[in-house]
Amino acid sequence: HPRGFELVRGRLKLSKIFDWYQSDFGENEAELLNTLAKHLSAPKATALKNFKGDIEYRYDWSLNQP
């Protein structure tokens, strides 16, 4: 889903879910990125495969509010 992935001006922001459950997506961040690339459009997948920067993981805790 778009709110779980954002790559803007060389900054990668992913849902905190990918951090919490990283082993479900790969043994390390490189494997995580390869897994994610399989589910993205071609331009986004290419950008992700060439990504070398830091990943910011974030979560919107307000989703848990009643």
All heavy atoms as TSV, in Angstrom:
chain	resi	resn	atom	element	x	y	z
A	1	HIS	N	N	0.840	-1.176	0.000
A	1	HIS	CA	C	0.000	0.000	0.000
A	1	HIS	C	C	0.887	1.242	0.000
A	1	HIS	O	O	1.912	1.270	0.678
A	1	HIS	CB	C	-0.908	-0.027	1.215
A	1	HIS	CG	C	-1.944	1.037	1.154
A	1	HIS	ND1	N	-1.700	2.316	1.561
A	1	HIS	CD2	C	-3.216	1.012	0.720
A	1	HIS	CE1	C	-2.795	3.045	1.381
A	1	HIS	NE2	N	-3.723	2.282	0.883
A	2	PRO	N	N	0.501	2.287	-0.708
A	2	PRO	CA	C	1.336	3.491	-0.811
A	2	PRO	C	C	1.747	4.111	0.521
A	2	PRO	O	O	2.824	4.667	0.647
A	2	PRO	CB	C	0.461	4.448	-1.622
A	2	PRO	CG	C	-0.462	3.581	-2.383
A	2	PRO	CD	C	-0.703	2.363	-1.523
A	3	ARG	N	N	0.912	4.040	1.556
A	3	ARG	CA	C	1.300	4.688	2.799
A	3	ARG	C	C	2.388	3.909	3.540
A	3	ARG	O	O	2.937	4.393	4.510
A	3	ARG	CB	C	0.089	4.940	3.685
A	3	ARG	CG	C	-0.479	3.722	4.301
A	3	ARG	CD	C	-1.617	4.087	5.242
A	3	ARG	NE	N	-2.292	2.838	5.539
A	3	ARG	CZ	C	-3.553	2.593	5.393
A	3	ARG	NH1	N	-4.356	3.529	4.990
A	3	ARG	NH2	N	-4.059	1.417	5.657
A	4	GLY	N	N	2.715	2.707	3.093
A	4	GLY	CA	C	3.778	1.925	3.716
A	4	GLY	C	C	5.116	2.070	3.019
A	4	GLY	O	O	6.127	1.549	3.484
A	5	PHE	N	N	5.135	2.790	1.885
A	5	PHE	CA	C	6.346	2.948	1.083
A	5	PHE	C	C	6.386	4.350	0.497
A	5	PHE	O	O	5.437	4.777	-0.145
A	5	PHE	CB	C	6.345	1.921	-0.054
A	5	PHE	CG	C	7.431	2.137	-1.062
A	5	PHE	CD1	C	8.669	1.572	-0.880
A	5	PHE	CD2	C	7.213	2.904	-2.190
A	5	PHE	CE1	C	9.685	1.764	-1.809
A	5	PHE	CE2	C	8.214	3.112	-3.126
A	5	PHE	CZ	C	9.447	2.535	-2.925
A	6	GLU	N	N	7.481	5.035	0.725
A	6	GLU	CA	C	7.648	6.369	0.144
A	6	GLU	C	C	9.129	6.571	-0.177
A	6	GLU	O	O	9.978	6.427	0.691
A	6	GLU	CB	C	7.177	7.442	1.123
A	6	GLU	CG	C	7.254	8.836	0.569
A	6	GLU	CD	C	6.768	9.880	1.578
A	6	GLU	OE1	O	6.218	9.505	2.628
A	6	GLU	OE2	O	6.969	11.063	1.305
A	7	LEU	N	N	9.416	6.874	-1.417
A	7	LEU	CA	C	10.780	7.171	-1.848
A	7	LEU	C	C	10.751	8.534	-2.524
A	7	LEU	O	O	10.235	8.680	-3.627
A	7	LEU	CB	C	11.304	6.106	-2.805
A	7	LEU	CG	C	12.723	6.274	-3.318
A	7	LEU	CD1	C	13.720	6.329	-2.165
A	7	LEU	CD2	C	13.078	5.132	-4.260
A	8	VAL	N	N	11.256	9.540	-1.804
A	8	VAL	CA	C	11.205	10.916	-2.288
A	8	VAL	C	C	12.575	11.556	-2.103
A	8	VAL	O	O	13.131	11.536	-0.999
A	8	VAL	CB	C	10.135	11.728	-1.519
A	8	VAL	CG1	C	10.120	13.164	-1.991
A	8	VAL	CG2	C	8.769	11.102	-1.664
A	9	ARG	N	N	13.108	12.103	-3.187
A	9	ARG	CA	C	14.398	12.812	-3.158
A	9	ARG	C	C	15.484	12.019	-2.427
A	9	ARG	O	O	16.193	12.543	-1.569
A	9	ARG	CB	C	14.218	14.194	-2.536
A	9	ARG	CG	C	13.348	15.123	-3.365
A	9	ARG	CD	C	13.246	16.522	-2.804
A	9	ARG	NE	N	12.693	16.612	-1.463
A	9	ARG	CZ	C	11.390	16.644	-1.165
A	9	ARG	NH1	N	10.510	16.595	-2.131
A	9	ARG	NH2	N	10.993	16.745	0.081
A	10	GLY	N	N	15.569	10.740	-2.736
A	10	GLY	CA	C	16.630	9.912	-2.164
A	10	GLY	C	C	16.403	9.445	-0.748
A	10	GLY	O	O	17.283	8.830	-0.144
A	11	ARG	N	N	15.223	9.714	-0.197
A	11	ARG	CA	C	14.895	9.283	1.168
A	11	ARG	C	C	13.837	8.193	1.102
A	11	ARG	O	O	12.784	8.379	0.481
A	11	ARG	CB	C	14.383	10.450	1.990
A	11	ARG	CG	C	15.431	11.546	2.138
A	11	ARG	CD	C	14.990	12.545	3.125
A	11	ARG	NE	N	14.756	11.822	4.383
A	11	ARG	CZ	C	14.951	12.313	5.577
A	11	ARG	NH1	N	15.370	13.534	5.702
A	11	ARG	NH2	N	14.707	11.614	6.654
A	12	LEU	N	N	14.115	7.078	1.754
A	12	LEU	CA	C	13.189	5.954	1.764
A	12	LEU	C	C	12.505	5.883	3.124
A	12	LEU	O	O	13.172	5.821	4.158
A	12	LEU	CB	C	13.936	4.651	1.479
A	12	LEU	CG	C	13.084	3.385	1.482
A	12	LEU	CD1	C	11.961	3.468	0.447
A	12	LEU	CD2	C	13.960	2.170	1.224
A	13	LYS	N	N	11.188	5.911	3.085
A	13	LYS	CA	C	10.395	5.800	4.304
A	13	LYS	C	C	9.482	4.591	4.154
A	13	LYS	O	O	8.718	4.505	3.191
A	13	LYS	CB	C	9.571	7.063	4.522
A	13	LYS	CG	C	10.419	8.306	4.691
A	13	LYS	CD	C	9.568	9.536	4.820
A	13	LYS	CE	C	10.454	10.779	4.904
A	13	LYS	NZ	N	9.655	12.000	5.027
A	14	LEU	N	N	9.596	3.677	5.114
A	14	LEU	CA	C	8.793	2.463	5.095
A	14	LEU	C	C	7.981	2.362	6.372
A	14	LEU	O	O	8.340	2.927	7.403
A	14	LEU	CB	C	9.694	1.226	4.996
A	14	LEU	CG	C	10.558	1.078	3.766
A	14	LEU	CD1	C	11.436	-0.162	3.893
A	14	LEU	CD2	C	9.701	1.000	2.514
A	15	SER	N	N	6.939	1.586	6.299
A	15	SER	CA	C	6.151	1.301	7.485
A	15	SER	C	C	7.024	0.593	8.516
A	15	SER	O	O	7.873	-0.241	8.185
A	15	SER	CB	C	4.973	0.398	7.116
A	15	SER	OG	O	4.372	-0.125	8.275
A	16	LYS	N	N	6.811	0.916	9.774
A	16	LYS	CA	C	7.533	0.278	10.874
A	16	LYS	C	C	7.288	-1.233	10.877
A	16	LYS	O	O	8.104	-1.991	11.399
A	16	LYS	CB	C	7.088	0.911	12.193
A	16	LYS	CG	C	7.884	0.501	13.373
A	16	LYS	CD	C	9.207	1.228	13.396
A	16	LYS	CE	C	9.905	0.960	14.728
A	16	LYS	NZ	N	11.343	1.081	14.630
A	17	ILE	N	N	6.216	-1.678	10.277
A	17	ILE	CA	C	5.918	-3.106	10.167
A	17	ILE	C	C	7.085	-3.849	9.510
A	17	ILE	O	O	7.425	-4.961	9.908
A	17	ILE	CB	C	4.625	-3.333	9.345
A	17	ILE	CG1	C	3.424	-2.652	10.009
A	17	ILE	CG2	C	4.376	-4.804	9.078
A	17	ILE	CD1	C	3.008	-3.215	11.341
A	18	PHE	N	N	7.717	-3.215	8.514
A	18	PHE	CA	C	8.845	-3.849	7.828
A	18	PHE	C	C	10.067	-3.960	8.730
A	18	PHE	O	O	10.927	-4.808	8.511
A	18	PHE	CB	C	9.200	-3.102	6.537
A	18	PHE	CG	C	8.126	-3.189	5.497
A	18	PHE	CD1	C	7.465	-2.057	5.077
A	18	PHE	CD2	C	7.770	-4.397	4.929
A	18	PHE	CE1	C	6.468	-2.120	4.118
A	18	PHE	CE2	C	6.777	-4.484	3.973
A	18	PHE	CZ	C	6.121	-3.343	3.572
A	19	ASP	N	N	10.168	-3.113	9.718
A	19	ASP	CA	C	11.245	-3.197	10.703
A	19	ASP	C	C	10.920	-4.275	11.735
A	19	ASP	O	O	11.734	-5.133	12.035
A	19	ASP	CB	C	11.436	-1.836	11.374
A	19	ASP	CG	C	12.610	-1.799	12.334
A	19	ASP	OD1	O	13.619	-2.489	12.091
A	19	ASP	OD2	O	12.526	-1.053	13.334
A	20	TRP	N	N	9.709	-4.230	12.266
A	20	TRP	CA	C	9.309	-5.179	13.292
A	20	TRP	C	C	9.348	-6.620	12.793
A	20	TRP	O	O	9.698	-7.527	13.540
A	20	TRP	CB	C	7.900	-4.873	13.791
A	20	TRP	CG	C	7.770	-3.603	14.570
A	20	TRP	CD1	C	8.712	-3.009	15.352
A	20	TRP	CD2	C	6.620	-2.774	14.639
A	20	TRP	NE1	N	8.223	-1.862	15.909
A	20	TRP	CE2	C	6.932	-1.684	15.497
A	20	TRP	CE3	C	5.354	-2.837	14.071
A	20	TRP	CZ2	C	6.026	-0.684	15.792
A	20	TRP	CZ3	C	4.456	-1.828	14.377
A	20	TRP	CH2	C	4.792	-0.771	15.226
A	21	TYR	N	N	8.970	-6.841	11.541
A	21	TYR	CA	C	8.881	-8.193	10.984
A	21	TYR	C	C	9.848	-8.395	9.818
A	21	TYR	O	O	9.551	-9.115	8.880
A	21	TYR	CB	C	7.445	-8.482	10.540
A	21	TYR	CG	C	6.470	-8.410	11.685
A	21	TYR	CD1	C	5.691	-7.276	11.887
A	21	TYR	CD2	C	6.349	-9.467	12.578
A	21	TYR	CE1	C	4.804	-7.199	12.948
A	21	TYR	CE2	C	5.469	-9.404	13.641
A	21	TYR	CZ	C	4.697	-8.261	13.829
A	21	TYR	OH	O	3.831	-8.196	14.881
A	22	GLN	N	N	11.010	-7.776	9.911
A	22	GLN	CA	C	11.966	-7.834	8.804
A	22	GLN	C	C	12.296	-9.264	8.390
A	22	GLN	O	O	12.424	-9.552	7.207
A	22	GLN	CB	C	13.261	-7.099	9.156
A	22	GLN	CG	C	14.243	-7.104	7.999
A	22	GLN	CD	C	15.480	-6.289	8.268
A	22	GLN	OE1	O	15.404	-5.254	8.905
A	22	GLN	NE2	N	16.603	-6.740	7.787
A	23	SER	N	N	12.415	-10.174	9.334
A	23	SER	CA	C	12.784	-11.548	8.994
A	23	SER	C	C	11.737	-12.217	8.101
A	23	SER	O	O	12.047	-13.190	7.404
A	23	SER	CB	C	13.014	-12.378	10.258
A	23	SER	OG	O	11.821	-12.481	11.014
A	24	ASP	N	N	10.506	-11.706	8.085
A	24	ASP	CA	C	9.488	-12.241	7.184
A	24	ASP	C	C	9.736	-11.813	5.739
A	24	ASP	O	O	9.181	-12.418	4.820
A	24	ASP	CB	C	8.094	-11.770	7.595
A	24	ASP	CG	C	7.621	-12.360	8.911
A	24	ASP	OD1	O	8.231	-13.353	9.373
A	24	ASP	OD2	O	6.656	-11.827	9.480
A	25	PHE	N	N	10.546	-10.775	5.546
A	25	PHE	CA	C	10.780	-10.223	4.218
A	25	PHE	C	C	12.205	-10.445	3.732
A	25	PHE	O	O	12.507	-10.184	2.573
A	25	PHE	CB	C	10.475	-8.717	4.223
A	25	PHE	CG	C	9.074	-8.416	4.652
A	25	PHE	CD1	C	8.807	-7.998	5.947
A	25	PHE	CD2	C	8.017	-8.562	3.773
A	25	PHE	CE1	C	7.512	-7.726	6.355
A	25	PHE	CE2	C	6.722	-8.298	4.173
A	25	PHE	CZ	C	6.462	-7.881	5.472
A	26	GLY	N	N	13.092	-10.902	4.596
A	26	GLY	CA	C	14.489	-11.138	4.227
A	26	GLY	C	C	15.374	-11.096	5.450
A	26	GLY	O	O	14.983	-10.612	6.513
A	27	GLU	N	N	16.574	-11.604	5.298
A	27	GLU	CA	C	17.514	-11.684	6.419
A	27	GLU	C	C	18.150	-10.348	6.768
A	27	GLU	O	O	18.695	-10.179	7.851
A	27	GLU	CB	C	18.610	-12.705	6.101
A	27	GLU	CG	C	18.115	-14.134	6.021
A	27	GLU	CD	C	17.577	-14.635	7.351
A	27	GLU	OE1	O	18.201	-14.352	8.394
A	27	GLU	OE2	O	16.517	-15.280	7.343
A	28	ASN	N	N	18.094	-9.385	5.846
A	28	ASN	CA	C	18.712	-8.082	6.078
A	28	ASN	C	C	17.963	-7.038	5.235
A	28	ASN	O	O	17.024	-7.381	4.513
A	28	ASN	CB	C	20.206	-8.123	5.729
A	28	ASN	CG	C	20.449	-8.652	4.329
A	28	ASN	OD1	O	19.821	-8.227	3.366
A	28	ASN	ND2	N	21.354	-9.614	4.207
A	29	GLU	N	N	18.380	-5.789	5.353
A	29	GLU	CA	C	17.676	-4.730	4.622
A	29	GLU	C	C	17.789	-4.888	3.109
A	29	GLU	O	O	16.853	-4.568	2.386
A	29	GLU	CB	C	18.165	-3.354	5.055
A	29	GLU	CG	C	17.633	-2.959	6.414
A	29	GLU	CD	C	17.979	-1.536	6.830
A	29	GLU	OE1	O	18.882	-0.918	6.229
A	29	GLU	OE2	O	17.334	-1.049	7.773
A	30	ALA	N	N	18.901	-5.402	2.624
A	30	ALA	CA	C	19.046	-5.605	1.171
A	30	ALA	C	C	18.004	-6.598	0.667
A	30	ALA	O	O	17.377	-6.378	-0.380
A	30	ALA	CB	C	20.452	-6.075	0.839
A	31	GLU	N	N	17.801	-7.686	1.397
A	31	GLU	CA	C	16.795	-8.674	0.998
A	31	GLU	C	C	15.386	-8.106	1.145
A	31	GLU	O	O	14.512	-8.403	0.330
A	31	GLU	CB	C	16.955	-9.954	1.811
A	31	GLU	CG	C	18.192	-10.737	1.430
A	31	GLU	CD	C	18.324	-12.045	2.194
A	31	GLU	OE1	O	17.343	-12.500	2.819
A	31	GLU	OE2	O	19.418	-12.614	2.167
A	32	LEU	N	N	15.175	-7.297	2.173
A	32	LEU	CA	C	13.884	-6.625	2.339
A	32	LEU	C	C	13.579	-5.766	1.119
A	32	LEU	O	O	12.485	-5.829	0.557
A	32	LEU	CB	C	13.894	-5.763	3.602
A	32	LEU	CG	C	12.767	-4.741	3.752
A	32	LEU	CD1	C	11.412	-5.421	3.868
A	32	LEU	CD2	C	13.023	-3.846	4.946
A	33	LEU	N	N	14.552	-4.986	0.679
A	33	LEU	CA	C	14.356	-4.116	-0.484
A	33	LEU	C	C	14.076	-4.926	-1.742
A	33	LEU	O	O	13.236	-4.547	-2.567
A	33	LEU	CB	C	15.565	-3.207	-0.680
A	33	LEU	CG	C	15.824	-2.217	0.453
A	33	LEU	CD1	C	17.055	-1.372	0.143
A	33	LEU	CD2	C	14.623	-1.347	0.746
A	34	ASN	N	N	14.768	-6.056	-1.911
A	34	ASN	CA	C	14.510	-6.923	-3.065
A	34	ASN	C	C	13.094	-7.483	-3.030
A	34	ASN	O	O	12.423	-7.570	-4.056
A	34	ASN	CB	C	15.526	-8.059	-3.130
A	34	ASN	CG	C	16.864	-7.603	-3.641
A	34	ASN	OD1	O	16.960	-6.670	-4.426
A	34	ASN	ND2	N	17.921	-8.251	-3.188
A	35	THR	N	N	12.641	-7.872	-1.847
A	35	THR	CA	C	11.279	-8.386	-1.706
A	35	THR	C	C	10.263	-7.307	-2.045
A	35	THR	O	O	9.303	-7.552	-2.783
A	35	THR	CB	C	11.044	-8.916	-0.277
A	35	THR	OG1	O	11.962	-9.975	-0.013
A	35	THR	CG2	C	9.623	-9.416	-0.099
A	36	LEU	N	N	10.464	-6.121	-1.512
A	36	LEU	CA	C	9.540	-5.025	-1.801
A	36	LEU	C	C	9.520	-4.681	-3.284
A	36	LEU	O	O	8.462	-4.394	-3.846
A	36	LEU	CB	C	9.916	-3.790	-0.991
A	36	LEU	CG	C	9.730	-3.884	0.518
A	36	LEU	CD1	C	10.269	-2.637	1.194
A	36	LEU	CD2	C	8.271	-4.097	0.864
A	37	ALA	N	N	10.683	-4.701	-3.925
A	37	ALA	CA	C	10.787	-4.348	-5.345
A	37	ALA	C	C	9.916	-5.246	-6.221
A	37	ALA	O	O	9.400	-4.809	-7.250
A	37	ALA	CB	C	12.236	-4.397	-5.801
A	38	LYS	N	N	9.703	-6.484	-5.800
A	38	LYS	CA	C	8.883	-7.431	-6.567
A	38	LYS	C	C	7.419	-7.002	-6.633
A	38	LYS	O	O	6.674	-7.469	-7.491
A	38	LYS	CB	C	8.972	-8.826	-5.957
A	38	LYS	CG	C	10.340	-9.438	-6.057
A	38	LYS	CD	C	10.373	-10.765	-5.343
A	38	LYS	CE	C	11.796	-11.304	-5.286
A	38	LYS	NZ	N	11.876	-12.556	-4.537
A	39	HIS	N	N	7.010	-6.118	-5.729
A	39	HIS	CA	C	5.608	-5.726	-5.640
A	39	HIS	C	C	5.358	-4.277	-6.063
A	39	HIS	O	O	4.275	-3.751	-5.834
A	39	HIS	CB	C	5.120	-5.934	-4.207
A	39	HIS	CG	C	5.263	-7.339	-3.744
A	39	HIS	ND1	N	4.384	-8.340	-4.104
A	39	HIS	CD2	C	6.211	-7.932	-2.976
A	39	HIS	CE1	C	4.771	-9.475	-3.567
A	39	HIS	NE2	N	5.878	-9.251	-2.882
A	40	LEU	N	N	6.351	-3.660	-6.678
A	40	LEU	CA	C	6.240	-2.264	-7.090
A	40	LEU	C	C	6.232	-2.129	-8.604
A	40	LEU	O	O	6.653	-3.040	-9.317
A	40	LEU	CB	C	7.421	-1.462	-6.530
A	40	LEU	CG	C	7.507	-1.375	-5.008
A	40	LEU	CD1	C	8.846	-0.776	-4.592
A	40	LEU	CD2	C	6.354	-0.554	-4.465
A	41	SER	N	N	5.806	-0.983	-9.074
A	41	SER	CA	C	5.869	-0.703	-10.511
A	41	SER	C	C	7.340	-0.685	-10.931
A	41	SER	O	O	8.233	-0.511	-10.098
A	41	SER	CB	C	5.222	0.648	-10.814
A	41	SER	OG	O	5.942	1.689	-10.176
A	42	ALA	N	N	7.590	-0.840	-12.217
A	42	ALA	CA	C	8.961	-0.922	-12.724
A	42	ALA	C	C	9.834	0.264	-12.323
A	42	ALA	O	O	10.957	0.062	-11.840
A	42	ALA	CB	C	8.952	-1.105	-14.241
A	43	PRO	N	N	9.377	1.511	-12.466
A	43	PRO	CA	C	10.251	2.634	-12.074
A	43	PRO	C	C	10.584	2.634	-10.579
A	43	PRO	O	O	11.722	2.881	-10.195
A	43	PRO	CB	C	9.442	3.877	-12.439
A	43	PRO	CG	C	8.426	3.420	-13.421
A	43	PRO	CD	C	8.148	1.983	-13.099
A	44	LYS	N	N	9.589	2.342	-9.746
A	44	LYS	CA	C	9.838	2.313	-8.310
A	44	LYS	C	C	10.741	1.140	-7.930
A	44	LYS	O	O	11.602	1.267	-7.073
A	44	LYS	CB	C	8.528	2.232	-7.535
A	44	LYS	CG	C	7.737	3.509	-7.559
A	44	LYS	CD	C	6.470	3.381	-6.746
A	44	LYS	CE	C	5.679	4.676	-6.768
A	44	LYS	NZ	N	4.442	4.582	-5.998
A	45	ALA	N	N	10.543	-0.003	-8.569
A	45	ALA	CA	C	11.372	-1.176	-8.284
A	45	ALA	C	C	12.821	-0.904	-8.641
A	45	ALA	O	O	13.735	-1.254	-7.884
A	45	ALA	CB	C	10.848	-2.390	-9.050
A	46	THR	N	N	13.064	-0.259	-9.770
A	46	THR	CA	C	14.426	0.075	-10.186
A	46	THR	C	C	15.064	1.034	-9.198
A	46	THR	O	O	16.212	0.857	-8.794
A	46	THR	CB	C	14.428	0.687	-11.601
A	46	THR	OG1	O	13.890	-0.273	-12.511
A	46	THR	CG2	C	15.826	1.065	-12.036
A	47	ALA	N	N	14.315	2.063	-8.795
A	47	ALA	CA	C	14.834	3.019	-7.819
A	47	ALA	C	C	15.163	2.331	-6.506
A	47	ALA	O	O	16.179	2.624	-5.873
A	47	ALA	CB	C	13.827	4.139	-7.598
A	48	LEU	N	N	14.340	1.397	-6.110
A	48	LEU	CA	C	14.560	0.695	-4.847
A	48	LEU	C	C	15.772	-0.227	-4.925
A	48	LEU	O	O	16.566	-0.303	-3.993
A	48	LEU	CB	C	13.311	-0.105	-4.478
A	48	LEU	CG	C	13.231	-0.607	-3.062
A	48	LEU	CD1	C	13.264	0.548	-2.083
A	48	LEU	CD2	C	11.972	-1.414	-2.855
A	49	LYS	N	N	15.947	-0.902	-6.040
A	49	LYS	CA	C	17.092	-1.803	-6.199
A	49	LYS	C	C	18.410	-1.040	-6.194
A	49	LYS	O	O	19.434	-1.577	-5.809
A	49	LYS	CB	C	16.948	-2.625	-7.478
A	49	LYS	CG	C	15.893	-3.693	-7.362
A	49	LYS	CD	C	15.792	-4.515	-8.620
A	49	LYS	CE	C	14.719	-5.577	-8.469
A	49	LYS	NZ	N	14.593	-6.431	-9.643
A	50	ASN	N	N	18.380	0.226	-6.602
A	50	ASN	CA	C	19.592	1.045	-6.629
A	50	ASN	C	C	19.752	1.891	-5.359
A	50	ASN	O	O	20.698	2.660	-5.259
A	50	ASN	CB	C	19.559	1.971	-7.853
A	50	ASN	CG	C	19.623	1.195	-9.142
A	50	ASN	OD1	O	20.282	0.173	-9.227
A	50	ASN	ND2	N	18.917	1.661	-10.151
A	51	PHE	N	N	18.855	1.740	-4.411
A	51	PHE	CA	C	18.871	2.562	-3.203
A	51	PHE	C	C	20.036	2.175	-2.293
A	51	PHE	O	O	20.240	1.003	-1.991
A	51	PHE	CB	C	17.552	2.414	-2.444
A	51	PHE	CG	C	17.464	3.300	-1.237
A	51	PHE	CD1	C	17.218	4.647	-1.370
A	51	PHE	CD2	C	17.661	2.781	0.030
A	51	PHE	CE1	C	17.142	5.476	-0.260
A	51	PHE	CE2	C	17.590	3.586	1.143
A	51	PHE	CZ	C	17.335	4.930	1.001
A	52	LYS	N	N	20.789	3.164	-1.844
A	52	LYS	CA	C	21.958	2.921	-0.990
A	52	LYS	C	C	21.908	3.696	0.327
A	52	LYS	O	O	22.814	3.617	1.123
A	52	LYS	CB	C	23.252	3.298	-1.726
A	52	LYS	CG	C	23.470	2.561	-3.020
A	52	LYS	CD	C	23.735	1.105	-2.777
A	52	LYS	CE	C	24.035	0.430	-4.101
A	52	LYS	NZ	N	23.550	-0.914	-4.201
A	53	GLY	N	N	20.861	4.465	0.545
A	53	GLY	CA	C	20.791	5.321	1.727
A	53	GLY	C	C	20.206	4.620	2.945
A	53	GLY	O	O	20.041	3.398	2.977
A	54	ASP	N	N	19.862	5.414	3.926
A	54	ASP	CA	C	19.251	4.909	5.146
A	54	ASP	C	C	17.746	4.782	4.959
A	54	ASP	O	O	17.140	5.497	4.158
A	54	ASP	CB	C	19.523	5.857	6.320
A	54	ASP	CG	C	20.983	5.861	6.728
A	54	ASP	OD1	O	21.636	4.801	6.621
A	54	ASP	OD2	O	21.471	6.919	7.145
A	55	ILE	N	N	17.180	3.887	5.728
A	55	ILE	CA	C	15.736	3.689	5.702
A	55	ILE	C	C	15.150	4.272	6.981
A	55	ILE	O	O	15.649	4.017	8.075
A	55	ILE	CB	C	15.390	2.194	5.608
A	55	ILE	CG1	C	15.962	1.589	4.330
A	55	ILE	CG2	C	13.871	2.004	5.663
A	55	ILE	CD1	C	15.819	0.083	4.252
A	56	GLU	N	N	14.108	5.058	6.819
A	56	GLU	CA	C	13.374	5.569	7.970
A	56	GLU	C	C	12.105	4.733	8.106
A	56	GLU	O	O	11.315	4.636	7.171
A	56	GLU	CB	C	13.001	7.038	7.755
A	56	GLU	CG	C	12.166	7.614	8.860
A	56	GLU	CD	C	11.697	9.028	8.571
A	56	GLU	OE1	O	12.370	9.748	7.797
A	56	GLU	OE2	O	10.644	9.396	9.112
A	57	TYR	N	N	11.947	4.114	9.255
A	57	TYR	CA	C	10.748	3.325	9.522
A	57	TYR	C	C	9.799	4.172	10.366
A	57	TYR	O	O	10.212	4.778	11.340
A	57	TYR	CB	C	11.104	2.045	10.279
A	57	TYR	CG	C	11.973	1.107	9.498
A	57	TYR	CD1	C	13.344	1.066	9.696
A	57	TYR	CD2	C	11.429	0.252	8.546
A	57	TYR	CE1	C	14.149	0.194	8.974
A	57	TYR	CE2	C	12.226	-0.627	7.819
A	57	TYR	CZ	C	13.579	-0.644	8.041
A	57	TYR	OH	O	14.378	-1.506	7.330
A	58	ARG	N	N	8.544	4.188	9.982
A	58	ARG	CA	C	7.596	5.000	10.742
A	58	ARG	C	C	6.261	4.278	10.873
A	58	ARG	O	O	5.931	3.396	10.081
A	58	ARG	CB	C	7.432	6.366	10.123
A	58	ARG	CG	C	7.039	6.311	8.688
A	58	ARG	CD	C	7.107	7.658	8.047
A	58	ARG	NE	N	6.676	7.470	6.671
A	58	ARG	CZ	C	6.185	8.389	5.916
A	58	ARG	NH1	N	6.074	9.600	6.372
A	58	ARG	NH2	N	5.808	8.136	4.697
A	59	TYR	N	N	5.538	4.667	11.882
A	59	TYR	CA	C	4.234	4.070	12.150
A	59	TYR	C	C	3.296	5.147	12.669
A	59	TYR	O	O	3.677	5.956	13.514
A	59	TYR	CB	C	4.357	2.944	13.185
A	59	TYR	CG	C	3.066	2.197	13.406
A	59	TYR	CD1	C	2.624	1.271	12.480
A	59	TYR	CD2	C	2.266	2.442	14.503
A	59	TYR	CE1	C	1.426	0.591	12.651
A	59	TYR	CE2	C	1.076	1.774	14.687
A	59	TYR	CZ	C	0.671	0.846	13.760
A	59	TYR	OH	O	-0.527	0.174	13.927
A	60	ASP	N	N	2.088	5.163	12.197
A	60	ASP	CA	C	1.090	6.131	12.628
A	60	ASP	C	C	0.302	5.517	13.788
A	60	ASP	O	O	-0.638	4.758	13.595
A	60	ASP	CB	C	0.163	6.465	11.460
A	60	ASP	CG	C	-0.895	7.490	11.816
A	60	ASP	OD1	O	-0.929	7.951	12.975
A	60	ASP	OD2	O	-1.697	7.820	10.930
A	61	TRP	N	N	0.738	5.856	14.986
A	61	TRP	CA	C	0.102	5.298	16.186
A	61	TRP	C	C	-1.344	5.761	16.329
A	61	TRP	O	O	-2.116	5.118	17.040
A	61	TRP	CB	C	0.919	5.658	17.421
A	61	TRP	CG	C	2.217	4.914	17.433
A	61	TRP	CD1	C	3.438	5.398	17.082
A	61	TRP	CD2	C	2.418	3.540	17.789
A	61	TRP	NE1	N	4.394	4.410	17.203
A	61	TRP	CE2	C	3.791	3.262	17.629
A	61	TRP	CE3	C	1.583	2.520	18.210
A	61	TRP	CZ2	C	4.344	2.003	17.891
A	61	TRP	CZ3	C	2.122	1.275	18.463
A	61	TRP	CH2	C	3.497	1.025	18.302
A	62	SER	N	N	-1.721	6.809	15.660
A	62	SER	CA	C	-3.109	7.282	15.769
A	62	SER	C	C	-4.089	6.273	15.171
A	62	SER	O	O	-5.291	6.321	15.454
A	62	SER	CB	C	-3.279	8.640	15.102
A	62	SER	OG	O	-3.156	8.532	13.700
A	63	LEU	N	N	-3.600	5.347	14.383
A	63	LEU	CA	C	-4.463	4.308	13.816
A	63	LEU	C	C	-5.072	3.440	14.915
A	63	LEU	O	O	-6.094	2.788	14.706
A	63	LEU	CB	C	-3.678	3.431	12.845
A	63	LEU	CG	C	-3.117	4.115	11.612
A	63	LEU	CD1	C	-2.206	3.172	10.853
A	63	LEU	CD2	C	-4.233	4.614	10.734
A	64	ASN	N	N	-4.430	3.413	16.086
A	64	ASN	CA	C	-4.907	2.583	17.191
A	64	ASN	C	C	-5.905	3.304	18.089
A	64	ASN	O	O	-6.391	2.716	19.035
A	64	ASN	CB	C	-3.720	2.123	18.039
A	64	ASN	CG	C	-2.789	1.258	17.247
A	64	ASN	OD1	O	-3.201	0.535	16.360
A	64	ASN	ND2	N	-1.508	1.322	17.559
A	65	GLN	N	N	-6.179	4.558	17.801
A	65	GLN	CA	C	-7.092	5.341	18.633
A	65	GLN	C	C	-8.538	4.889	18.379
A	65	GLN	O	O	-8.907	4.579	17.263
A	65	GLN	CB	C	-6.956	6.827	18.330
A	65	GLN	CG	C	-5.591	7.384	18.593
A	65	GLN	CD	C	-5.172	7.246	20.042
A	65	GLN	OE1	O	-5.962	7.468	20.943
A	65	GLN	NE2	N	-3.939	6.854	20.268
A	66	PRO	N	N	-9.344	4.881	19.428
A	66	PRO	CA	C	-10.782	4.493	19.259
A	66	PRO	C	C	-11.562	5.514	18.466
A	66	PRO	O	O	-11.230	6.619	18.296
A	66	PRO	CB	C	-11.301	4.398	20.683
A	66	PRO	CG	C	-10.293	5.031	21.561
A	66	PRO	CD	C	-9.024	5.163	20.775
